[in-house]
Amino acid sequence: AATAPTIDGDIQTGEWPGRLETLDREPSRHSVGGSPTLAKFAYDDQNLYVAANVTMFGPAHVSTNAVWGKDDGVEISVAGQTPDGRPATFVVRGFAGGALASTTDAGAPAEAAARLAKETRFAVRPSDGPGKGLFGKGWRGEWAIPLAALGLKPAPGLKVGFNLAAFYSEFGEWHCWEGTQAENWKLEQAGTLQLK
């Protein structure tokens, strides 16, 4: 990113370079139907930026609590390393109600997960229909995840294991960037993010 996007939940075209990604798979790796989840990624010397637009058929049904797998949210999983250089998978969850969590579910040490939660910026806002910013009705989230807290040094060509998944409480559906046939953070079965 030439200029860091403003983390305010309002995904604007000029702030986000690159192409849109679609979260169009179930955990089983089959195509998922329904309203789309679209995402964008960017980085600079400090942060990995993620934007997600979760489009809903009935946005009045968005659950704003913060229980993963029950309430509406997006999970970002990134392969990094602990301060002592051991490999670790970090899992950050942002919920439609504005809550942010960094978990130890994928084995990241509690101290490292807590640091990531403290240093990550997250903003969410409802989206109210066509013609508003990039997307349609539902909710939007934007994250600035500090690369140092992931144990990563940004450089063009850097490849890291990565996955992104949204849970829709409306129909109890998962929309994944890559289906892992297990938890979304099983990165050996997920995708790779390469910095340009």
Kinemage of the C-alpha trace (Angstrom):
@kinemage 1
@onewidth
@group {chain A} dominant
@subgroup {mainchain}
@vectorlist {calphas} color= white
{ca ala a 1} P 0.000 0.000 0.000
{ca ala a 2} L 1.449 3.377 -0.981
{ca thr a 3} L -0.721 4.900 1.741
{ca ala a 4} L -2.104 2.940 4.669
{ca pro a 5} L -5.873 2.472 4.458
{ca thr a 6} L -7.929 4.171 7.139
{ca ile a 7} L -9.162 1.481 9.526
{ca asp a 8} L -12.735 2.682 9.927
{ca gly a 9} L -14.829 -0.123 8.419
{ca asp a 10} L -15.590 1.991 5.340
{ca ile a 11} L -13.888 0.142 2.474
{ca gln a 12} L -13.114 2.716 -0.189
{ca thr a 13} L -11.768 1.832 -3.639
{ca gly a 14} L -8.898 4.332 -3.538
{ca glu a 15} L -7.577 2.948 -0.249
{ca trp a 16} L -7.281 -0.665 -1.375
{ca pro a 17} L -4.983 -1.569 -4.284
{ca gly a 18} L -5.161 -4.882 -6.084
{ca arg a 19} L -7.938 -7.243 -6.977
{ca leu a 20} L -10.883 -8.505 -4.996
{ca glu a 21} L -10.714 -12.008 -3.582
{ca thr a 22} L -13.847 -14.087 -3.115
{ca leu a 23} L -14.493 -16.351 -0.149
{ca asp a 24} L -16.407 -18.890 -2.175
{ca arg a 25} L -15.649 -22.282 -0.642
{ca glu a 26} L -17.072 -24.371 2.146
{ca pro a 27} L -14.650 -26.085 4.550
{ca ser a 28} L -15.242 -29.185 2.369
{ca arg a 29} L -13.705 -27.252 -0.567
{ca his a 30} L -16.995 -27.343 -2.471
{ca ser a 31} L -18.391 -24.079 -3.788
{ca val a 32} L -20.615 -22.221 -1.376
{ca gly a 33} L -23.712 -20.406 -2.571
{ca gly a 34} L -25.565 -17.460 -1.149
{ca ser a 35} L -24.446 -13.895 -0.654
{ca pro a 36} L -20.750 -13.322 -1.355
{ca thr a 37} L -17.929 -12.376 0.956
{ca leu a 38} L -15.314 -10.255 -0.804
{ca ala a 39} L -11.898 -9.357 0.549
{ca lys a 40} L -8.824 -7.275 -0.187
{ca phe a 41} L -5.294 -7.515 1.193
{ca ala a 42} L -2.447 -4.993 1.360
{ca tyr a 43} L 0.702 -4.400 3.363
{ca asp a 44} L 3.337 -1.819 4.183
{ca asp a 45} L 6.425 -1.826 6.405
{ca gln a 46} L 4.297 -2.046 9.538
{ca asn a 47} L 1.070 -3.944 8.921
{ca leu a 48} L -0.843 -6.547 6.993
{ca tyr a 49} L -4.166 -4.950 6.050
{ca val a 50} L -7.297 -6.990 5.464
{ca ala a 51} L -10.722 -5.762 4.374
{ca ala a 52} L -13.788 -7.990 4.218
{ca asn a 53} L -17.266 -7.228 2.990
{ca val a 54} L -19.852 -9.722 4.187
{ca thr a 55} L -23.002 -9.382 2.106
{ca met a 56} L -26.233 -10.618 3.688
{ca phe a 57} L -29.640 -11.519 2.312
{ca gly a 58} L -31.189 -10.296 5.563
{ca pro a 59} L -28.787 -7.957 7.363
{ca ala a 60} L -31.318 -7.550 10.174
{ca his a 61} L -30.330 -11.103 11.140
{ca val a 62} L -26.661 -10.230 11.791
{ca ser a 63} L -25.656 -11.509 15.208
{ca thr a 64} L -23.548 -8.961 17.079
{ca asn a 65} L -22.303 -11.164 19.928
{ca ala a 66} L -18.797 -12.651 19.896
{ca val a 67} L -19.007 -16.454 20.071
{ca trp a 68} L -17.013 -17.988 17.226
{ca gly a 69} L -19.052 -20.415 15.109
{ca lys a 70} L -22.315 -18.971 16.410
{ca asp a 71} L -22.119 -15.230 15.743
{ca asp a 72} L -21.240 -13.376 12.550
{ca gly a 73} L -17.514 -12.865 12.189
{ca val a 74} L -14.390 -13.203 10.066
{ca glu a 75} L -11.319 -15.232 10.980
{ca ile a 76} L -7.834 -14.372 9.665
{ca ser a 77} L -5.157 -17.062 10.034
{ca val a 78} L -1.492 -16.264 9.338
{ca ala a 79} L 1.669 -18.351 9.645
{ca gly a 80} L 4.288 -16.444 11.605
{ca gln a 81} L 6.737 -17.078 14.380
{ca thr a 82} L 7.081 -16.502 18.102
{ca pro a 83} L 9.594 -14.000 19.515
{ca asp a 84} L 12.050 -16.879 20.025
{ca gly a 85} L 11.759 -17.921 16.361
{ca arg a 86} L 9.447 -20.939 16.599
{ca pro a 87} L 6.782 -21.328 13.887
{ca ala a 88} L 3.296 -20.314 15.012
{ca thr a 89} L -0.103 -19.897 13.435
{ca phe a 90} L -1.894 -16.764 14.583
{ca val a 91} L -5.686 -16.513 14.513
{ca val a 92} L -7.441 -13.134 14.663
{ca arg a 93} L -11.236 -12.902 14.715
{ca gly a 94} L -13.320 -9.802 14.120
{ca phe a 95} L -17.025 -9.924 14.849
{ca ala a 96} L -19.876 -7.958 13.279
{ca gly a 97} L -20.569 -6.327 16.650
{ca gly a 98} L -17.044 -4.887 16.803
{ca ala a 99} L -15.321 -7.363 19.138
{ca leu a 100} L -11.790 -8.518 18.288
{ca ala a 101} L -10.130 -11.705 19.520
{ca ser a 102} L -6.703 -13.248 19.038
{ca thr a 103} L -6.795 -16.891 20.013
{ca thr a 104} L -4.440 -19.725 20.888
{ca asp a 105} L -6.620 -22.256 19.013
{ca ala a 106} L -3.904 -22.957 16.410
{ca gly a 107} L -1.137 -23.239 18.999
{ca ala a 108} L 0.163 -19.677 19.233
{ca pro a 109} L 1.529 -19.004 22.739
{ca ala a 110} L -0.846 -17.064 24.987
{ca glu a 111} L 1.569 -14.124 25.405
{ca ala a 112} L 2.045 -13.770 21.650
{ca ala a 113} L -1.720 -14.013 21.000
{ca ala a 114} L -2.414 -11.393 23.682
{ca arg a 115} L 0.186 -9.036 22.171
{ca leu a 116} L -1.392 -9.468 18.744
{ca ala a 117} L -4.860 -8.654 20.123
{ca lys a 118} L -3.538 -5.550 21.866
{ca glu a 119} L -1.712 -4.219 18.801
{ca thr a 120} L -4.227 -5.110 16.052
{ca arg a 121} L -6.605 -2.370 14.949
{ca phe a 122} L -10.099 -3.413 13.827
{ca ala a 123} L -13.142 -1.434 12.766
{ca val a 124} L -16.547 -2.618 11.615
{ca arg a 125} L -19.642 -0.953 10.262
{ca pro a 126} L -22.884 -2.048 8.654
{ca ser a 127} L -23.245 -1.583 4.920
{ca asp a 128} L -26.622 -0.525 3.726
{ca gly a 129} L -27.062 -1.386 0.098
{ca pro a 130} L -25.802 -0.983 -3.456
{ca gly a 131} L -23.977 2.170 -4.345
{ca lys a 132} L -22.337 2.590 -0.945
{ca gly a 133} L -18.578 2.211 -1.310
{ca leu a 134} L -17.495 -1.007 -3.031
{ca phe a 135} L -20.195 -3.401 -1.899
{ca gly a 136} L -23.787 -4.114 -0.895
{ca lys a 137} L -25.767 -4.654 2.306
{ca gly a 138} L -24.407 -6.553 5.273
{ca trp a 139} L -21.328 -5.585 7.286
{ca arg a 140} L -17.710 -4.660 6.649
{ca gly a 141} L -14.532 -5.063 8.627
{ca glu a 142} L -11.041 -3.651 8.244
{ca trp a 143} L -7.961 -4.881 10.106
{ca ala a 144} L -4.409 -3.566 10.518
{ca ile a 145} L -2.390 -6.503 11.850
{ca pro a 146} L 1.162 -5.619 12.954
{ca leu a 147} L 3.678 -7.741 11.088
{ca ala a 148} L 6.172 -7.562 13.972
{ca ala a 149} L 3.604 -9.178 16.297
{ca leu a 150} L 3.329 -12.008 13.750
{ca gly a 151} L 7.113 -12.360 13.741
{ca leu a 152} L 7.272 -11.366 10.063
{ca lys a 153} L 9.548 -8.939 8.248
{ca pro a 154} L 7.793 -7.642 5.137
{ca ala a 155} L 9.603 -7.977 1.837
{ca pro a 156} L 8.446 -8.429 -1.759
{ca gly a 157} L 8.184 -12.129 -2.506
{ca leu a 158} L 7.625 -13.199 1.119
{ca lys a 159} L 5.227 -16.160 1.221
{ca val a 160} L 3.211 -17.079 4.309
{ca gly a 161} L 0.495 -19.617 4.986
{ca phe a 162} L -2.832 -17.824 5.100
{ca asn a 163} L -6.569 -18.310 5.242
{ca leu a 164} L -9.642 -16.162 5.662
{ca ala a 165} L -13.126 -17.367 6.557
{ca ala a 166} L -16.463 -15.768 7.378
{ca phe a 167} L -19.232 -17.317 9.447
{ca tyr a 168} L -22.810 -16.373 8.550
{ca ser a 169} L -25.223 -16.919 11.428
{ca glu a 170} L -28.106 -16.243 9.001
{ca phe a 171} L -27.799 -19.767 7.568
{ca gly a 172} L -25.042 -21.314 9.697
{ca glu a 173} L -22.684 -21.176 6.686
{ca trp a 174} L -18.925 -20.858 6.304
{ca his a 175} L -17.444 -18.890 3.419
{ca cys a 176} L -13.739 -19.716 3.140
{ca trp a 177} L -10.905 -18.403 1.010
{ca glu a 178} L -9.698 -22.002 0.960
{ca gly a 179} L -11.493 -24.971 2.469
{ca thr a 180} L -9.261 -27.054 4.718
{ca gln a 181} L -11.652 -29.951 5.419
{ca ala a 182} L -11.035 -29.036 9.075
{ca glu a 183} L -10.536 -25.822 11.055
{ca asn a 184} L -9.878 -22.771 8.882
{ca trp a 185} L -6.495 -22.263 10.576
{ca lys a 186} L -5.103 -25.615 9.372
{ca leu a 187} L -2.774 -23.708 7.082
{ca glu a 188} L -1.040 -26.748 5.630
{ca gln a 189} L -4.388 -27.320 3.869
{ca ala a 190} L -5.132 -23.647 3.155
{ca gly a 191} L -3.544 -21.047 0.893
{ca thr a 192} L -0.427 -18.901 0.591
{ca leu a 193} L -0.262 -15.141 0.711
{ca gln a 194} L 2.639 -13.687 -1.274
{ca leu a 195} L 3.685 -10.084 -0.817
{ca lys a 196} L 4.289 -8.124 -4.033
